[in-house]
Amino acid sequence: MQIAHADGTATVKVNQRKKESPFAFVPVGDYRFKAGQPATVVITNAGVDGYVQIDTVRWLWLGD
C-alpha cells in the first residue's frame, strides 16, 4: 500500500498470512497529516501471489 502524508509517500507491505499484531488492525505506521493537504491510502495487488483484502482504513489522532 502507498500512504500519502504531509512528509511524502510511504510504501508499506503487509503479509496477511502472518499474525503481525495481537490487534484486529495491523498498524502500518505513524504519519503526519496537515489540514487542507491530500491524504490517501492506495491498496494494490502488485507483487503478491494471492488475494488482497481490506475492509477498512483506521485513522487515529495521536495528538500534537
PDBQT receptor file of N, H, CA, C and O in Angstrom, charges set to zero:
ATOM      1  N   MET A   1       0.841  -1.166   0.000  1.00  0.00    +0.000 N 
ATOM      2  CA  MET A   1       0.000   0.000   0.000  1.00  0.00    +0.000 C 
ATOM      3  C   MET A   1       0.883   1.224   0.000  1.00  0.00    +0.000 C 
ATOM      4  O   MET A   1       2.021   1.187   0.467  1.00  0.00    +0.000 OA
ATOM      5  N   GLN A   2       0.357   2.297  -0.521  1.00  0.00    +0.000 N 
ATOM      6  H   GLN A   2      -0.568   2.327  -0.901  1.00  0.00    +0.000 HD
ATOM      7  CA  GLN A   2       1.061   3.562  -0.514  1.00  0.00    +0.000 C 
ATOM      8  C   GLN A   2       0.249   4.558   0.299  1.00  0.00    +0.000 C 
ATOM      9  O   GLN A   2      -0.957   4.702   0.104  1.00  0.00    +0.000 OA
ATOM     10  N   ILE A   3       0.925   5.240   1.212  1.00  0.00    +0.000 N 
ATOM     11  H   ILE A   3       1.906   5.122   1.371  1.00  0.00    +0.000 HD
ATOM     12  CA  ILE A   3       0.272   6.194   2.101  1.00  0.00    +0.000 C 
ATOM     13  C   ILE A   3       0.855   7.568   1.817  1.00  0.00    +0.000 C 
ATOM     14  O   ILE A   3       2.032   7.818   2.078  1.00  0.00    +0.000 OA
ATOM     15  N   ALA A   4       0.026   8.459   1.281  1.00  0.00    +0.000 N 
ATOM     16  H   ALA A   4      -0.930   8.256   1.069  1.00  0.00    +0.000 HD
ATOM     17  CA  ALA A   4       0.454   9.831   1.013  1.00  0.00    +0.000 C 
ATOM     18  C   ALA A   4       0.140  10.667   2.246  1.00  0.00    +0.000 C 
ATOM     19  O   ALA A   4      -1.008  10.725   2.687  1.00  0.00    +0.000 OA
ATOM     20  N   HIS A   5       1.162  11.314   2.801  1.00  0.00    +0.000 N 
ATOM     21  H   HIS A   5       2.094  11.267   2.443  1.00  0.00    +0.000 HD
ATOM     22  CA  HIS A   5       1.016  12.079   4.033  1.00  0.00    +0.000 C 
ATOM     23  C   HIS A   5       1.756  13.402   3.890  1.00  0.00    +0.000 C 
ATOM     24  O   HIS A   5       2.290  13.698   2.821  1.00  0.00    +0.000 OA
ATOM     25  N   ALA A   6       1.795  14.191   4.939  1.00  0.00    +0.000 N 
ATOM     26  H   ALA A   6       1.361  13.951   5.808  1.00  0.00    +0.000 HD
ATOM     27  CA  ALA A   6       2.367  15.537   4.876  1.00  0.00    +0.000 C 
ATOM     28  C   ALA A   6       3.849  15.534   4.525  1.00  0.00    +0.000 C 
ATOM     29  O   ALA A   6       4.343  16.521   3.979  1.00  0.00    +0.000 OA
ATOM     30  N   ASP A   7       4.565  14.472   4.817  1.00  0.00    +0.000 N 
ATOM     31  H   ASP A   7       4.163  13.671   5.260  1.00  0.00    +0.000 HD
ATOM     32  CA  ASP A   7       6.008  14.425   4.584  1.00  0.00    +0.000 C 
ATOM     33  C   ASP A   7       6.397  13.636   3.337  1.00  0.00    +0.000 C 
ATOM     34  O   ASP A   7       7.585  13.426   3.092  1.00  0.00    +0.000 OA
ATOM     35  N   GLY A   8       5.427  13.197   2.551  1.00  0.00    +0.000 N 
ATOM     36  H   GLY A   8       4.462  13.367   2.749  1.00  0.00    +0.000 HD
ATOM     37  CA  GLY A   8       5.736  12.439   1.340  1.00  0.00    +0.000 C 
ATOM     38  C   GLY A   8       4.830  11.235   1.186  1.00  0.00    +0.000 C 
ATOM     39  O   GLY A   8       3.662  11.267   1.575  1.00  0.00    +0.000 OA
ATOM     40  N   THR A   9       5.377  10.175   0.616  1.00  0.00    +0.000 N 
ATOM     41  H   THR A   9       6.326  10.149   0.300  1.00  0.00    +0.000 HD
ATOM     42  CA  THR A   9       4.623   8.938   0.401  1.00  0.00    +0.000 C 
ATOM     43  C   THR A   9       5.422   7.770   0.965  1.00  0.00    +0.000 C 
ATOM     44  O   THR A   9       6.618   7.642   0.704  1.00  0.00    +0.000 OA
ATOM     45  N   ALA A  10       4.758   6.925   1.733  1.00  0.00    +0.000 N 
ATOM     46  H   ALA A  10       3.786   7.029   1.945  1.00  0.00    +0.000 HD
ATOM     47  CA  ALA A  10       5.382   5.725   2.302  1.00  0.00    +0.000 C 
ATOM     48  C   ALA A  10       4.802   4.496   1.607  1.00  0.00    +0.000 C 
ATOM     49  O   ALA A  10       3.604   4.439   1.329  1.00  0.00    +0.000 OA
ATOM     50  N   THR A  11       5.649   3.524   1.331  1.00  0.00    +0.000 N 
ATOM     51  H   THR A  11       6.622   3.570   1.557  1.00  0.00    +0.000 HD
ATOM     52  CA  THR A  11       5.207   2.244   0.787  1.00  0.00    +0.000 C 
ATOM     53  C   THR A  11       5.329   1.201   1.888  1.00  0.00    +0.000 C 
ATOM     54  O   THR A  11       6.394   1.028   2.480  1.00  0.00    +0.000 OA
ATOM     55  N   VAL A  12       4.230   0.510   2.155  1.00  0.00    +0.000 N 
ATOM     56  H   VAL A  12       3.364   0.651   1.675  1.00  0.00    +0.000 HD
ATOM     57  CA  VAL A  12       4.178  -0.469   3.245  1.00  0.00    +0.000 C 
ATOM     58  C   VAL A  12       3.620  -1.776   2.701  1.00  0.00    +0.000 C 
ATOM     59  O   VAL A  12       2.625  -1.784   1.976  1.00  0.00    +0.000 OA
ATOM     60  N   LYS A  13       4.270  -2.881   3.056  1.00  0.00    +0.000 N 
ATOM     61  H   LYS A  13       5.078  -2.874   3.645  1.00  0.00    +0.000 HD
ATOM     62  CA  LYS A  13       3.766  -4.203   2.688  1.00  0.00    +0.000 C 
ATOM     63  C   LYS A  13       3.286  -4.915   3.943  1.00  0.00    +0.000 C 
ATOM     64  O   LYS A  13       3.953  -4.892   4.978  1.00  0.00    +0.000 OA
ATOM     65  N   VAL A  14       2.126  -5.545   3.842  1.00  0.00    +0.000 N 
ATOM     66  H   VAL A  14       1.584  -5.564   3.002  1.00  0.00    +0.000 HD
ATOM     67  CA  VAL A  14       1.565  -6.296   4.960  1.00  0.00    +0.000 C 
ATOM     68  C   VAL A  14       1.322  -7.713   4.481  1.00  0.00    +0.000 C 
ATOM     69  O   VAL A  14       0.625  -7.919   3.487  1.00  0.00    +0.000 OA
ATOM     70  N   ASN A  15       1.890  -8.700   5.178  1.00  0.00    +0.000 N 
ATOM     71  H   ASN A  15       2.455  -8.532   5.985  1.00  0.00    +0.000 HD
ATOM     72  CA  ASN A  15       1.670 -10.101   4.856  1.00  0.00    +0.000 C 
ATOM     73  C   ASN A  15       0.532 -10.606   5.740  1.00  0.00    +0.000 C 
ATOM     74  O   ASN A  15       0.724 -10.852   6.931  1.00  0.00    +0.000 OA
ATOM     75  N   GLN A  16      -0.638 -10.756   5.158  1.00  0.00    +0.000 N 
ATOM     76  H   GLN A  16      -0.794 -10.556   4.191  1.00  0.00    +0.000 HD
ATOM     77  CA  GLN A  16      -1.797 -11.186   5.929  1.00  0.00    +0.000 C 
ATOM     78  C   GLN A  16      -1.740 -12.667   6.295  1.00  0.00    +0.000 C 
ATOM     79  O   GLN A  16      -2.590 -13.150   7.044  1.00  0.00    +0.000 OA
ATOM     80  N   ARG A  17      -0.759 -13.385   5.782  1.00  0.00    +0.000 N 
ATOM     81  H   ARG A  17      -0.068 -12.993   5.174  1.00  0.00    +0.000 HD
ATOM     82  CA  ARG A  17      -0.602 -14.791   6.155  1.00  0.00    +0.000 C 
ATOM     83  C   ARG A  17       0.097 -14.938   7.503  1.00  0.00    +0.000 C 
ATOM     84  O   ARG A  17       0.067 -16.003   8.118  1.00  0.00    +0.000 OA
ATOM     85  N   LYS A  18       0.727 -13.855   7.952  1.00  0.00    +0.000 N 
ATOM     86  H   LYS A  18       0.752 -12.989   7.452  1.00  0.00    +0.000 HD
ATOM     87  CA  LYS A  18       1.404 -13.855   9.249  1.00  0.00    +0.000 C 
ATOM     88  C   LYS A  18       0.615 -13.001  10.233  1.00  0.00    +0.000 C 
ATOM     89  O   LYS A  18       0.056 -11.969   9.860  1.00  0.00    +0.000 OA
ATOM     90  N   LYS A  19       0.572 -13.423  11.455  1.00  0.00    +0.000 N 
ATOM     91  H   LYS A  19       1.025 -14.261  11.758  1.00  0.00    +0.000 HD
ATOM     92  CA  LYS A  19      -0.077 -12.646  12.513  1.00  0.00    +0.000 C 
ATOM     93  C   LYS A  19       0.953 -11.646  13.019  1.00  0.00    +0.000 C 
ATOM     94  O   LYS A  19       1.779 -11.978  13.869  1.00  0.00    +0.000 OA
ATOM     95  N   GLU A  20       0.908 -10.407  12.493  1.00  0.00    +0.000 N 
ATOM     96  H   GLU A  20       0.237 -10.137  11.802  1.00  0.00    +0.000 HD
ATOM     97  CA  GLU A  20       1.909  -9.406  12.830  1.00  0.00    +0.000 C 
ATOM     98  C   GLU A  20       1.537  -8.558  14.038  1.00  0.00    +0.000 C 
ATOM     99  O   GLU A  20       2.358  -7.788  14.537  1.00  0.00    +0.000 OA
ATOM    100  N   SER A  21       0.311  -8.697  14.505  1.00  0.00    +0.000 N 
ATOM    101  H   SER A  21      -0.356  -9.323  14.100  1.00  0.00    +0.000 HD
ATOM    102  CA  SER A  21      -0.153  -7.861  15.604  1.00  0.00    +0.000 C 
ATOM    103  C   SER A  21      -1.200  -8.623  16.413  1.00  0.00    +0.000 C 
ATOM    104  O   SER A  21      -1.961  -9.407  15.846  1.00  0.00    +0.000 OA
ATOM    105  N   PRO A  22      -1.251  -8.407  17.720  1.00  0.00    +0.000 N 
ATOM    106  CA  PRO A  22      -2.297  -9.050  18.513  1.00  0.00    +0.000 C 
ATOM    107  C   PRO A  22      -3.639  -8.344  18.361  1.00  0.00    +0.000 C 
ATOM    108  O   PRO A  22      -4.640  -8.794  18.920  1.00  0.00    +0.000 OA
ATOM    109  N   PHE A  23      -3.671  -7.249  17.617  1.00  0.00    +0.000 N 
ATOM    110  H   PHE A  23      -2.858  -6.884  17.163  1.00  0.00    +0.000 HD
ATOM    111  CA  PHE A  23      -4.885  -6.446  17.462  1.00  0.00    +0.000 C 
ATOM    112  C   PHE A  23      -5.640  -6.851  16.202  1.00  0.00    +0.000 C 
ATOM    113  O   PHE A  23      -5.087  -7.503  15.316  1.00  0.00    +0.000 OA
ATOM    114  N   ALA A  24      -6.894  -6.463  16.132  1.00  0.00    +0.000 N 
ATOM    115  H   ALA A  24      -7.343  -5.933  16.852  1.00  0.00    +0.000 HD
ATOM    116  CA  ALA A  24      -7.694  -6.739  14.941  1.00  0.00    +0.000 C 
ATOM    117  C   ALA A  24      -7.162  -5.955  13.741  1.00  0.00    +0.000 C 
ATOM    118  O   ALA A  24      -7.291  -6.402  12.601  1.00  0.00    +0.000 OA
ATOM    119  N   PHE A  25      -6.563  -4.786  13.994  1.00  0.00    +0.000 N 
ATOM    120  H   PHE A  25      -6.459  -4.423  14.919  1.00  0.00    +0.000 HD
ATOM    121  CA  PHE A  25      -5.981  -3.969  12.937  1.00  0.00    +0.000 C 
ATOM    122  C   PHE A  25      -4.473  -4.159  12.929  1.00  0.00    +0.000 C 
ATOM    123  O   PHE A  25      -3.856  -4.328  13.981  1.00  0.00    +0.000 OA
ATOM    124  N   VAL A  26      -3.887  -4.132  11.752  1.00  0.00    +0.000 N 
ATOM    125  H   VAL A  26      -4.389  -3.995  10.898  1.00  0.00    +0.000 HD
ATOM    126  CA  VAL A  26      -2.441  -4.217  11.622  1.00  0.00    +0.000 C 
ATOM    127  C   VAL A  26      -1.900  -2.784  11.512  1.00  0.00    +0.000 C 
ATOM    128  O   VAL A  26      -2.149  -2.112  10.511  1.00  0.00    +0.000 OA
ATOM    129  N   PRO A  27      -1.173  -2.314  12.513  1.00  0.00    +0.000 N 
ATOM    130  CA  PRO A  27      -0.610  -0.957  12.420  1.00  0.00    +0.000 C 
ATOM    131  C   PRO A  27       0.407  -0.873  11.279  1.00  0.00    +0.000 C 
ATOM    132  O   PRO A  27       1.249  -1.758  11.127  1.00  0.00    +0.000 OA
ATOM    133  N   VAL A  28       0.326   0.182  10.489  1.00  0.00    +0.000 N 
ATOM    134  H   VAL A  28      -0.358   0.900  10.613  1.00  0.00    +0.000 HD
ATOM    135  CA  VAL A  28       1.257   0.344   9.369  1.00  0.00    +0.000 C 
ATOM    136  C   VAL A  28       2.122   1.582   9.520  1.00  0.00    +0.000 C 
ATOM    137  O   VAL A  28       2.809   1.976   8.577  1.00  0.00    +0.000 OA
ATOM    138  N   GLY A  29       2.100   2.199  10.691  1.00  0.00    +0.000 N 
ATOM    139  H   GLY A  29       1.542   1.879  11.457  1.00  0.00    +0.000 HD
ATOM    140  CA  GLY A  29       3.000   3.324  10.935  1.00  0.00    +0.000 C 
ATOM    141  C   GLY A  29       2.295   4.556  11.463  1.00  0.00    +0.000 C 
ATOM    142  O   GLY A  29       1.067   4.628  11.509  1.00  0.00    +0.000 OA
ATOM    143  N   ASP A  30       3.105   5.520  11.860  1.00  0.00    +0.000 N 
ATOM    144  H   ASP A  30       4.102   5.461  11.823  1.00  0.00    +0.000 HD
ATOM    145  CA  ASP A  30       2.620   6.818  12.331  1.00  0.00    +0.000 C 
ATOM    146  C   ASP A  30       3.004   7.852  11.284  1.00  0.00    +0.000 C 
ATOM    147  O   ASP A  30       4.168   7.946  10.893  1.00  0.00    +0.000 OA
ATOM    148  N   TYR A  31       2.039   8.618  10.839  1.00  0.00    +0.000 N 
ATOM    149  H   TYR A  31       1.094   8.542  11.156  1.00  0.00    +0.000 HD
ATOM    150  CA  TYR A  31       2.276   9.609   9.791  1.00  0.00    +0.000 C 
ATOM    151  C   TYR A  31       1.652  10.928  10.205  1.00  0.00    +0.000 C 
ATOM    152  O   TYR A  31       0.668  10.974  10.943  1.00  0.00    +0.000 OA
ATOM    153  N   ARG A  32       2.254  12.001   9.708  1.00  0.00    +0.000 N 
ATOM    154  H   ARG A  32       3.053  11.964   9.109  1.00  0.00    +0.000 HD
ATOM    155  CA  ARG A  32       1.768  13.339   9.998  1.00  0.00    +0.000 C 
ATOM    156  C   ARG A  32       0.922  13.812   8.817  1.00  0.00    +0.000 C 
ATOM    157  O   ARG A  32       1.314  13.658   7.660  1.00  0.00    +0.000 OA
ATOM    158  N   PHE A  33      -0.238  14.386   9.120  1.00  0.00    +0.000 N 
ATOM    159  H   PHE A  33      -0.556  14.511  10.059  1.00  0.00    +0.000 HD
ATOM    160  CA  PHE A  33      -1.134  14.913   8.103  1.00  0.00    +0.000 C 
ATOM    161  C   PHE A  33      -1.418  16.373   8.405  1.00  0.00    +0.000 C 
ATOM    162  O   PHE A  33      -1.444  16.781   9.566  1.00  0.00    +0.000 OA
ATOM    163  N   LYS A  34      -1.632  17.158   7.362  1.00  0.00    +0.000 N 
ATOM    164  H   LYS A  34      -1.612  16.828   6.418  1.00  0.00    +0.000 HD
ATOM    165  CA  LYS A  34      -1.920  18.573   7.528  1.00  0.00    +0.000 C 
ATOM    166  C   LYS A  34      -3.285  18.883   6.936  1.00  0.00    +0.000 C 
ATOM    167  O   LYS A  34      -3.647  18.366   5.879  1.00  0.00    +0.000 OA
ATOM    168  N   ALA A  35      -4.042  19.734   7.628  1.00  0.00    +0.000 N 
ATOM    169  H   ALA A  35      -3.748  20.155   8.487  1.00  0.00    +0.000 HD
ATOM    170  CA  ALA A  35      -5.357  20.153   7.142  1.00  0.00    +0.000 C 
ATOM    171  C   ALA A  35      -5.201  20.831   5.790  1.00  0.00    +0.000 C 
ATOM    172  O   ALA A  35      -4.291  21.634   5.586  1.00  0.00    +0.000 OA
ATOM    173  N   GLY A  36      -6.091  20.503   4.880  1.00  0.00    +0.000 N 
ATOM    174  H   GLY A  36      -6.831  19.851   5.046  1.00  0.00    +0.000 HD
ATOM    175  CA  GLY A  36      -6.064  21.115   3.565  1.00  0.00    +0.000 C 
ATOM    176  C   GLY A  36      -5.151  20.436   2.562  1.00  0.00    +0.000 C 
ATOM    177  O   GLY A  36      -5.179  20.781   1.381  1.00  0.00    +0.000 OA
ATOM    178  N   GLN A  37      -4.341  19.477   3.000  1.00  0.00    +0.000 N 
ATOM    179  H   GLN A  37      -4.319  19.196   3.959  1.00  0.00    +0.000 HD
ATOM    180  CA  GLN A  37      -3.470  18.731   2.088  1.00  0.00    +0.000 C 
ATOM    181  C   GLN A  37      -4.056  17.343   1.859  1.00  0.00    +0.000 C 
ATOM    182  O   GLN A  37      -4.648  16.759   2.767  1.00  0.00    +0.000 OA
ATOM    183  N   PRO A  38      -3.892  16.812   0.642  1.00  0.00    +0.000 N 
ATOM    184  CA  PRO A  38      -4.418  15.476   0.359  1.00  0.00    +0.000 C 
ATOM    185  C   PRO A  38      -3.756  14.403   1.229  1.00  0.00    +0.000 C 
ATOM    186  O   PRO A  38      -2.570  14.479   1.552  1.00  0.00    +0.000 OA
ATOM    187  N   ALA A  39      -4.537  13.430   1.587  1.00  0.00    +0.000 N 
ATOM    188  H   ALA A  39      -5.501  13.368   1.326  1.00  0.00    +0.000 HD
ATOM    189  CA  ALA A  39      -4.040  12.258   2.322  1.00  0.00    +0.000 C 
ATOM    190  C   ALA A  39      -4.745  11.047   1.721  1.00  0.00    +0.000 C 
ATOM    191  O   ALA A  39      -5.975  10.990   1.700  1.00  0.00    +0.000 OA
ATOM    192  N   THR A  40      -3.975  10.085   1.235  1.00  0.00    +0.000 N 
ATOM    193  H   THR A  40      -2.976  10.131   1.252  1.00  0.00    +0.000 HD
ATOM    194  CA  THR A  40      -4.583   8.922   0.603  1.00  0.00    +0.000 C 
ATOM    195  C   THR A  40      -3.900   7.643   1.045  1.00  0.00    +0.000 C 
ATOM    196  O   THR A  40      -2.733   7.640   1.437  1.00  0.00    +0.000 OA
ATOM    197  N   VAL A  41      -4.649   6.560   0.972  1.00  0.00    +0.000 N 
ATOM    198  H   VAL A  41      -5.597   6.562   0.653  1.00  0.00    +0.000 HD
ATOM    199  CA  VAL A  41      -4.112   5.213   1.146  1.00  0.00    +0.000 C 
ATOM    200  C   VAL A  41      -4.521   4.433  -0.097  1.00  0.00    +0.000 C 
ATOM    201  O   VAL A  41      -5.711   4.280  -0.371  1.00  0.00    +0.000 OA
ATOM    202  N   VAL A  42      -3.543   3.941  -0.848  1.00  0.00    +0.000 N 
ATOM    203  H   VAL A  42      -2.576   4.065  -0.625  1.00  0.00    +0.000 HD
ATOM    204  CA  VAL A  42      -3.798   3.197  -2.076  1.00  0.00    +0.000 C 
ATOM    205  C   VAL A  42      -3.428   1.739  -1.820  1.00  0.00    +0.000 C 
ATOM    206  O   VAL A  42      -2.290   1.431  -1.467  1.00  0.00    +0.000 OA
ATOM    207  N   ILE A  43      -4.390   0.859  -1.999  1.00  0.00    +0.000 N 
ATOM    208  H   ILE A  43      -5.314   1.110  -2.286  1.00  0.00    +0.000 HD
ATOM    209  CA  ILE A  43      -4.175  -0.579  -1.816  1.00  0.00    +0.000 C 
ATOM    210  C   ILE A  43      -3.965  -1.187  -3.196  1.00  0.00    +0.000 C 
ATOM    211  O   ILE A  43      -4.728  -0.903  -4.119  1.00  0.00    +0.000 OA
ATOM    212  N   THR A  44      -2.941  -2.017  -3.346  1.00  0.00    +0.000 N 
ATOM    213  H   THR A  44      -2.321  -2.248  -2.596  1.00  0.00    +0.000 HD
ATOM    214  CA  THR A  44      -2.625  -2.610  -4.636  1.00  0.00    +0.000 C 
ATOM    215  C   THR A  44      -2.303  -4.094  -4.473  1.00  0.00    +0.000 C 
ATOM    216  O   THR A  44      -1.966  -4.553  -3.381  1.00  0.00    +0.000 OA
ATOM    217  N   ASN A  45      -2.410  -4.823  -5.563  1.00  0.00    +0.000 N 
ATOM    218  H   ASN A  45      -2.683  -4.450  -6.450  1.00  0.00    +0.000 HD
ATOM    219  CA  ASN A  45      -2.037  -6.241  -5.544  1.00  0.00    +0.000 C 
ATOM    220  C   ASN A  45      -0.724  -6.481  -6.288  1.00  0.00    +0.000 C 
ATOM    221  O   ASN A  45      -0.404  -7.621  -6.624  1.00  0.00    +0.000 OA
ATOM    222  N   ALA A  46       0.033  -5.423  -6.547  1.00  0.00    +0.000 N 
ATOM    223  H   ALA A  46      -0.228  -4.496  -6.274  1.00  0.00    +0.000 HD
ATOM    224  CA  ALA A  46       1.313  -5.552  -7.242  1.00  0.00    +0.000 C 
ATOM    225  C   ALA A  46       2.288  -6.381  -6.406  1.00  0.00    +0.000 C 
ATOM    226  O   ALA A  46       2.487  -6.107  -5.223  1.00  0.00    +0.000 OA
ATOM    227  N   GLY A  47       2.885  -7.381  -7.018  1.00  0.00    +0.000 N 
ATOM    228  H   GLY A  47       2.724  -7.604  -7.979  1.00  0.00    +0.000 HD
ATOM    229  CA  GLY A  47       3.907  -8.184  -6.361  1.00  0.00    +0.000 C 
ATOM    230  C   GLY A  47       3.392  -9.214  -5.367  1.00  0.00    +0.000 C 
ATOM    231  O   GLY A  47       4.165  -9.699  -4.541  1.00  0.00    +0.000 OA
ATOM    232  N   VAL A  48       2.117  -9.560  -5.421  1.00  0.00    +0.000 N 
ATOM    233  H   VAL A  48       1.489  -9.166  -6.092  1.00  0.00    +0.000 HD
ATOM    234  CA  VAL A  48       1.586 -10.559  -4.485  1.00  0.00    +0.000 C 
ATOM    235  C   VAL A  48       1.310 -11.862  -5.215  1.00  0.00    +0.000 C 
ATOM    236  O   VAL A  48       1.215 -11.888  -6.442  1.00  0.00    +0.000 OA
ATOM    237  N   ASP A  49       1.181 -12.944  -4.457  1.00  0.00    +0.000 N 
ATOM    238  H   ASP A  49       1.258 -12.923  -3.460  1.00  0.00    +0.000 HD
ATOM    239  CA  ASP A  49       0.876 -14.238  -5.054  1.00  0.00    +0.000 C 
ATOM    240  C   ASP A  49      -0.427 -14.805  -4.505  1.00  0.00    +0.000 C 
ATOM    241  O   ASP A  49      -0.593 -16.021  -4.414  1.00  0.00    +0.000 OA
ATOM    242  N   GLY A  50      -1.328 -13.939  -4.149  1.00  0.00    +0.000 N 
ATOM    243  H   GLY A  50      -1.193 -12.951  -4.223  1.00  0.00    +0.000 HD
ATOM    244  CA  GLY A  50      -2.617 -14.357  -3.609  1.00  0.00    +0.000 C 
ATOM    245  C   GLY A  50      -3.608 -13.221  -3.719  1.00  0.00    +0.000 C 
ATOM    246  O   GLY A  50      -3.467 -12.327  -4.554  1.00  0.00    +0.000 OA
ATOM    247  N   TYR A  51      -4.596 -13.269  -2.877  1.00  0.00    +0.000 N 
ATOM    248  H   TYR A  51      -4.710 -13.995  -2.199  1.00  0.00    +0.000 HD
ATOM    249  CA  TYR A  51      -5.637 -12.256  -2.873  1.00  0.00    +0.000 C 
ATOM    250  C   TYR A  51      -5.247 -11.088  -1.971  1.00  0.00    +0.000 C 
ATOM    251  O   TYR A  51      -4.466 -11.245  -1.032  1.00  0.00    +0.000 OA
ATOM    252  N   VAL A  52      -5.793  -9.938  -2.266  1.00  0.00    +0.000 N 
ATOM    253  H   VAL A  52      -6.427  -9.811  -3.028  1.00  0.00    +0.000 HD
ATOM    254  CA  VAL A  52      -5.625  -8.755  -1.420  1.00  0.00    +0.000 C 
ATOM    255  C   VAL A  52      -7.001  -8.408  -0.873  1.00  0.00    +0.000 C 
ATOM    256  O   VAL A  52      -7.953  -8.228  -1.632  1.00  0.00    +0.000 OA
ATOM    257  N   GLN A  53      -7.101  -8.313   0.447  1.00  0.00    +0.000 N 
ATOM    258  H   GLN A  53      -6.328  -8.459   1.064  1.00  0.00    +0.000 HD
ATOM    259  CA  GLN A  53      -8.374  -7.988   1.083  1.00  0.00    +0.000 C 
ATOM    260  C   GLN A  53      -8.187  -6.830   2.037  1.00  0.00    +0.000 C 
ATOM    261  O   GLN A  53      -7.184  -6.744   2.745  1.00  0.00    +0.000 OA
ATOM    262  N   ILE A  54      -9.151  -5.952   2.047  1.00  0.00    +0.000 N 
ATOM    263  H   ILE A  54      -9.965  -6.022   1.471  1.00  0.00    +0.000 HD
ATOM    264  CA  ILE A  54      -9.159  -4.856   3.004  1.00  0.00    +0.000 C 
ATOM    265  C   ILE A  54     -10.613  -4.517   3.287  1.00  0.00    +0.000 C 
ATOM    266  O   ILE A  54     -11.452  -4.528   2.387  1.00  0.00    +0.000 OA
ATOM    267  N   ASP A  55     -10.896  -4.220   4.524  1.00  0.00    +0.000 N 
ATOM    268  H   ASP A  55     -10.215  -4.210   5.255  1.00  0.00    +0.000 HD
ATOM    269  CA  ASP A  55     -12.270  -3.840   4.831  1.00  0.00    +0.000 C 
ATOM    270  C   ASP A  55     -12.367  -2.439   5.421  1.00  0.00    +0.000 C 
ATOM    271  O   ASP A  55     -13.458  -1.871   5.487  1.00  0.00    +0.000 OA
ATOM    272  N   THR A  56     -11.250  -1.880   5.847  1.00  0.00    +0.000 N 
ATOM    273  H   THR A  56     -10.364  -2.341   5.793  1.00  0.00    +0.000 HD
ATOM    274  CA  THR A  56     -11.302  -0.524   6.393  1.00  0.00    +0.000 C 
ATOM    275  C   THR A  56      -9.896   0.042   6.542  1.00  0.00    +0.000 C 
ATOM    276  O   THR A  56      -8.913  -0.697   6.592  1.00  0.00    +0.000 OA
ATOM    277  N   VAL A  57      -9.826   1.332   6.612  1.00  0.00    +0.000 N 
ATOM    278  H   VAL A  57     -10.626   1.932   6.572  1.00  0.00    +0.000 HD
ATOM    279  CA  VAL A  57      -8.609   2.033   6.996  1.00  0.00    +0.000 C 
ATOM    280  C   VAL A  57      -8.970   2.822   8.240  1.00  0.00    +0.000 C 
ATOM    281  O   VAL A  57      -9.956   3.559   8.249  1.00  0.00    +0.000 OA
ATOM    282  N   ARG A  58      -8.197   2.676   9.257  1.00  0.00    +0.000 N 
ATOM    283  H   ARG A  58      -7.396   2.078   9.250  1.00  0.00    +0.000 HD
ATOM    284  CA  ARG A  58      -8.496   3.327  10.534  1.00  0.00    +0.000 C 
ATOM    285  C   ARG A  58      -7.510   4.462  10.770  1.00  0.00    +0.000 C 
ATOM    286  O   ARG A  58      -6.297   4.251  10.781  1.00  0.00    +0.000 OA
ATOM    287  N   TRP A  59      -8.039   5.665  10.957  1.00  0.00    +0.000 N 
ATOM    288  H   TRP A  59      -9.024   5.836  10.948  1.00  0.00    +0.000 HD
ATOM    289  CA  TRP A  59      -7.230   6.853  11.226  1.00  0.00    +0.000 C 
ATOM    290  C   TRP A  59      -7.368   7.176  12.702  1.00  0.00    +0.000 C 
ATOM    291  O   TRP A  59      -8.484   7.299  13.206  1.00  0.00    +0.000 OA
ATOM    292  N   LEU A  60      -6.263   7.315  13.394  1.00  0.00    +0.000 N 
ATOM    293  H   LEU A  60      -5.356   7.215  12.985  1.00  0.00    +0.000 HD
ATOM    294  CA  LEU A  60      -6.276   7.654  14.814  1.00  0.00    +0.000 C 
ATOM    295  C   LEU A  60      -5.500   8.935  15.050  1.00  0.00    +0.000 C 
ATOM    296  O   LEU A  60      -4.365   9.068  14.593  1.00  0.00    +0.000 OA
ATOM    297  N   TRP A  61      -6.096   9.869  15.751  1.00  0.00    +0.000 N 
ATOM    298  H   TRP A  61      -7.019   9.761  16.122  1.00  0.00    +0.000 HD
ATOM    299  CA  TRP A  61      -5.390  11.088  16.120  1.00  0.00    +0.000 C 
ATOM    300  C   TRP A  61      -4.572  10.794  17.368  1.00  0.00    +0.000 C 
ATOM    301  O   TRP A  61      -5.117  10.361  18.383  1.00  0.00    +0.000 OA
ATOM    302  N   LEU A  62      -3.273  11.026  17.298  1.00  0.00    +0.000 N 
ATOM    303  H   LEU A  62      -2.830  11.378  16.473  1.00  0.00    +0.000 HD
ATOM    304  CA  LEU A  62      -2.380  10.738  18.407  1.00  0.00    +0.000 C 
ATOM    305  C   LEU A  62      -1.968  11.998  19.161  1.00  0.00    +0.000 C 
ATOM    306  O   LEU A  62      -1.144  11.941  20.074  1.00  0.00    +0.000 OA
ATOM    307  N   GLY A  63      -2.536  13.117  18.782  1.00  0.00    +0.000 N 
ATOM    308  H   GLY A  63      -3.206  13.163  18.041  1.00  0.00    +0.000 HD
ATOM    309  CA  GLY A  63      -2.203  14.373  19.447  1.00  0.00    +0.000 C 
ATOM    310  C   GLY A  63      -1.102  15.111  18.706  1.00  0.00    +0.000 C 
ATOM    311  O   GLY A  63      -0.579  14.625  17.703  1.00  0.00    +0.000 OA
ATOM    312  N   ASP A  64      -0.759  16.271  19.202  1.00  0.00    +0.000 N 
ATOM    313  H   ASP A  64      -1.184  16.665  20.016  1.00  0.00    +0.000 HD
ATOM    314  CA  ASP A  64       0.242  17.102  18.534  1.00  0.00    +0.000 C 
ATOM    315  C   ASP A  64       1.644  16.709  18.921  1.00  0.00    +0.000 C 
ATOM    316  O   ASP A  64       2.607  17.312  18.447  1.00  0.00    +0.000 OA
TER     317      ASP A  64
